[in-house]
Amino acid sequence: MILITVNGKPERLDTTLTLKRYMELHGVALLHIAIARNGVVLRHDEMEGITLSDGDWLEIVHAVGGG
């Protein structure tokens, strides 16, 4: 079991996942979001190659239009 923190909330994963797969399983479209993993902001093309590990913390921010 893997324990990660997402936007300040603990979450347990039953299996190892890539960050991209994690986002897909949660129905999050990657187009209008920014993600930081352990304090490092990621490019979208990096997400498929990143495997979530025990203790990782993610900050996921959705872009909001307006003006």
C-alpha positions as CSV (number, residue, x, y, z in Angstrom):
1,M,0.0,0.0,0.0
2,I,1.2,3.5,-0.9
3,L,0.3,6.6,1.1
4,I,0.4,9.9,-0.8
5,T,-1.0,13.4,0.0
6,V,-3.1,15.2,-2.6
7,N,-3.9,18.8,-1.9
8,G,-3.3,18.3,1.8
9,K,-5.4,15.2,2.1
10,P,-3.9,11.7,2.7
11,E,-4.9,9.1,0.2
12,R,-4.0,5.4,0.1
13,L,-3.3,3.6,-3.2
14,D,-3.5,-0.2,-3.4
15,T,-1.0,-0.4,-6.3
16,T,1.7,1.5,-8.0
17,L,0.5,4.0,-10.5
18,T,2.0,6.6,-12.9
19,L,0.9,10.1,-12.2
20,K,-0.9,10.2,-15.6
21,R,-2.8,7.0,-14.8
22,Y,-3.7,8.4,-11.3
23,M,-5.2,11.5,-13.0
24,E,-7.1,9.4,-15.5
25,L,-8.6,7.2,-12.8
26,H,-9.8,10.3,-11.0
27,G,-11.4,11.8,-14.1
28,V,-9.0,14.8,-14.2
29,A,-8.3,16.2,-17.7
30,L,-4.7,17.2,-17.9
31,L,-5.3,20.1,-20.3
32,H,-6.1,22.9,-17.8
33,I,-4.2,21.9,-14.7
34,A,-0.9,22.3,-13.1
35,I,0.7,19.7,-10.8
36,A,3.5,19.9,-8.4
37,R,5.0,16.7,-7.0
38,N,7.1,17.1,-3.8
39,G,7.3,20.8,-4.5
40,V,8.4,20.6,-8.2
41,V,6.0,21.8,-10.9
42,L,5.8,19.2,-13.7
43,R,5.4,19.5,-17.4
44,H,2.5,17.5,-18.9
45,D,4.9,15.3,-20.9
46,E,6.6,14.2,-17.7
47,M,3.5,12.7,-16.1
48,E,3.5,9.4,-17.9
49,G,7.1,8.6,-16.7
50,I,6.5,9.5,-13.1
51,T,5.5,6.6,-10.8
52,L,3.9,7.7,-7.5
53,S,5.8,6.6,-4.4
54,D,5.0,6.3,-0.8
55,G,5.2,9.7,0.9
56,D,4.8,11.7,-2.3
57,W,2.7,14.9,-2.0
58,L,0.8,16.4,-4.9
59,E,-0.7,19.8,-5.4
60,I,-3.1,19.9,-8.2
61,V,-4.4,23.3,-9.4
62,H,-7.2,23.7,-12.0
63,A,-7.0,26.7,-14.3
64,V,-10.1,29.0,-14.0
65,G,-11.0,31.4,-16.8
66,G,-12.2,34.9,-16.1
67,G,-11.4,38.4,-16.5
